Amino acid sequence: MNTEVVVLYFAKSAEIADVRSETISVPQEITSLQLWQELVNRHPSLSVLRDQVVLAVRQEYVALGEQLLSLQSGDEVAVIPPLSGG
């Protein structure tokens, strides 16, 4: 069963995807890596961030991997690229 989540893109990820936020439909049970792959399928150029990006689901950081996420309709998923040093 799928659920609608709001994806927020920050900094470099927003530049690359050319969008700041969007609503997408994904399975309710999905690993963080599968979720990332869904985003890359929509915006292939995001793949350059693969080794550096962090996702935040309901404002909690999630590493890319096999961690199973239980998503609810309306959940926020933030795509947080590496912060550039200053």
N, C-alpha and C positions, 0 to 999 in steps of 0.2 A: 504494500500500500504506500502511496506517495503522499508527501506533505509539502506545503509551500513554506519556504524559508526566505528571509530577506538577507541578501549578501551585500555587505558593505566593503568597498574597496578603499584602501588608504594609500597615500603617498605614491610610490612607484607602481604599485599594482593598479591604482586608478588611472595613472598615465598609460600604462601598457594596455589595459582592458578598454580604455577610453569610456569608462562609465564609473560613476561613484557608488551607485547601488542598483540592485535589480532583485526581482523576486523570481525564484526558480523552484521547480518541482523536483524533489529527490525522494528516494526511499526513506521511510521513517527510521529504519535501522540501516546504518551505513557506516563504514569505517572512515576515519579521517582521511586516509589516503584515497579512498573511492570518492569522497566528497571533493577533494582537491582535483581528482581526475575529471569529475563533472565540470568543474570550473575551467579547467584547461581545454576540455572539449568545446566549451562555449567561446573561450578566448585563448586560442592556441599559443599566442605570444607570451602568455603567463608562464609557460613552461620554463622560461629562463630563471624564474625565481624559485624553482623546485627545491633546491638544497638550502634555501635561506628563509623561506616563508614560514610564518606561524599562522595558524587559524585560531580564532577565538569563537567559541560557541557559548551563547548566553554569557558573554563577558568573562569566560574562563579559557585560558590558553590550552590549546590542544596540539600536540606534536603530530606530524604526519606519520601514519603507521597503521597498525592493525587495531587500534583502539576503537571499539564499537560505540557509535554515538546513537542516542535515541532522540530524534528530532521531533519537535512539536510544531504544528502549524503556527507561523508567525515568529518562530525563533530567529534571532539575529546571528549571522555568521560573519565575522570580520576577517578580511584577508589583510594580514599585517606583514609587509615586506621588511627586510632588514633596514634599520635606521642608519642613515649615513652618518659617519663620524664628523665631529665638528672641530 
